């Protein structure tokens, strides 16, 4: 474990050649390189980890939660408190049950709608008015 500029790194269980930080970054310990995460169709960011010659895709928010957030009740889902699926900082994550996750989202439905509408407006502005591609937008959001 090392701390630099309030960023703390911990080894990923089962993938000892990789570490995850409390800010949501993942790095290869052997090369020292930060892995580039990519957005799934669901909006959640993932990285590809290798072990014994086999690749596995892992959600970044789950890696952060497993490494930094105690889960004594063995809850299965990780909630993004601010609804931003690319914000994988430990302070934005919490372990929840499926029911708690659904309840949290329903209680904040108006906020979710506003964020979704804003995303659509920004995306349309970037694509239609400024000529950005979907790939450009993904790179901006990283």
N, C-alpha and C positions, 0 to 999 in steps of 0.2 A: 504494500500500500504506500502511495506517495501523494503528497499534497503540494500543489504549485498554483499560486494565484487562486486559492480557495477551490481548486479543482482537485477532487480526490479520485484516485483510481483503485479499483479492486479487480482481482482475477475472477473470470467468469467460470462458475462451476461446470465441470465437464469439458471445458475448453481452456486449458491452462496456458495456452499460447496467446490468449487474448485477455484484455482488460476493458472494463467499462467505467466511465466516469460519472460523477454525480450531475454532470451537465448534459449527459446523454451522448457522449462520444464513445466510440469503440476503437481500440487500437490493437494491432498485432505486436506482441511483445518482442518477437524475434527481429522484426524489421523496424519497429518503432513507428510505423506508418499508421495514421488515422484512417480507418475504413470509411468509405463513402457510403452513406445510407441512401436507400431509394424508397420512394413512396409506393406502397401497394395500391391497388384499386380502391381499397377501403380508406386510404389516406394515412394509414399507420406506416411508420418508417421501419425498414428492415435492413439487416446486414447479412452477408454470407460469411459463415465461419467454417473452417475446415478442421477435421479431426480424423486421423488415420486414413487420409486420402479421400474422405467423404465430405461433401459439402452439405451444410444445413443452413436454411434461411431462418433467422431469428428476429423477432420484433424487438426493437431497441427499448421501448418502454417496459417490456417485461424483463429484459436484462438489467435495466436500471433498478427496477423494483426488487427483483430477486437479490441484487447485490447490496442495496442500501436501505430497504424498508422492511422492518420486521413483519412477519405474517403469522402470528401465533394461532390464528383461527383458520389457517390454511385456505384463505379465500382465493378464488381462481382467476378473477379478472382484475385489471388495472385500469383505474379511471383517470382521465386527464381532467383535472379540476377546471381548467380554463377552456376546455373543449378543443384546444388546438392539438391535433394529433401529431404534429411535428415538434411540439414542445415537450421534450423528454427529460427536462430537469427534474431532479428528485423532489423538489418542493412542489411540483405541479402534479405529482402522481400519488395515488393511494390504492391500496388493496380493497376490493369490494366483492360482494357476491353478485351474481347475475341480477337478482332482484334489486339490490342497492344501486347497481349501475343504471338499471332501467328507471328507477325512482328518481335518481339524481338528474338524469337526462330529461324526464318529464317535468320535474320541478323547474328546470331552467330552459324550457322549450322556447320561450320568447327570445332569450339570449341566443339560443342556437339558431333560431330563424333569422335573427338580425345578422349573425355572423355569416350564415349561408348566403343571405342576400348580398352582403358586402363582398363576399368572395366572388359571387357571380358578376357583380358590377365591376369589380377590379379586373377580373379575368376578361370580361368583354371589352373594357377600356384598353387593356394591354394588347389584346388580340386585334380587335376591330379598328381601334384608333391609332395604335402605335406600331402595329405590325409584328408583335412578339409571337413566337411559336409556343406550343405547349411545353417543349423542352426548355425554352428560355424562362418560362414561368416557374417550372420545377427547380431550375438552377437558382432563381431569385429567392425561392422559399426555403432553400437549404440553409 
